[in-house]
């Protein structure tokens, strides 16, 4: 299964390539766009070199909700995305696919999910804030969207230690 996901990212997306939003293999049910979005969430979760239990719970809940997966499907997606994340040399393979396939509304939902993950452990580390700015630029998000997403999430998490600004 991991090899099929790797081959998806390894080949060039062409006009005659399958739609990235459609699962590549029916047995796994995972699509490249799901793996890419989950890999970005994992990269953010590990940005401060600690993947806290609160972040794990937030990630699992987000993956289940965003992709309508059961806990086993979410765990499979997280495992596939983690394998891809570890193999990646940069974030471009993930962000370029998402930037191409997601409209502004879906990008905003992803940014809100990412900020939710940042706020899950009660602290905003400077590395996390930096990574959020970097990802938003790579996703070609309009100015102000990152701050708007952060304000929405911050309203639900009013007390985090804001160690860095975005």
C-alpha positions, 0 to 999 in steps of 0.5 A, a space after each residue: 500500500 505504501 508503495 502505491 502512495 509513493 508511486 503517486 507522489 513519484 510520478 508527474 501529475 499530467 492532464 491524463 493522470 487520475 484525479 488526486 481527489 479520487 482514491 488511487 487504489 480501492 483497497 486502501 481508499 487513500 488519495 494523494 490529496 488526503 496523504 498530502 494534507 495529513 503529511 502537512 498536519 504531521 509536519 506541523 505536529 512535529 515542528 516543536 520536536 514533540 508530538 504531545 498526546 493532545 496533538 495526537 488526539 486533535 490530529 486523529 479527530 481532524 482526520 476522521 472529520 475532514 475525510 469522513 474516515 473511521 478510526 482505523 481509516 484515519 490511523 492508516 492515513 496517518 501511517 501512510 502520511 508519516 511514511 511520506 513525510 519522513 521520505 520527503 526532502 521538503 514540503 513542496 510535494 505536498 503543498 503543490 498538490 494541495 495548492 493545485 487541487 484545493 479551492 480557497 475554502 478548502 485551503 481555509 479549512 486546512 489552515 484552521 485544522 493546522 492552527 487547531 493542531 498548533 493550539 492543541 497543546 496549549 502553546 504556540 512555539 515559534 517554529 510552529 508559527 514560522 511553519 504556518 506562515 511558510 505553508 500558507 505561502 506555499 499554498 498560495 493563500 491570499 494575504 489575511 487568510 492565515 490570520 483569519 484562520 488563526 483568529 477563528 481557532 484562537 477564539 476556541 482556545 483563548 489561553 495558549 502561551 503565545 510564544 510567537 506571532 503570525 
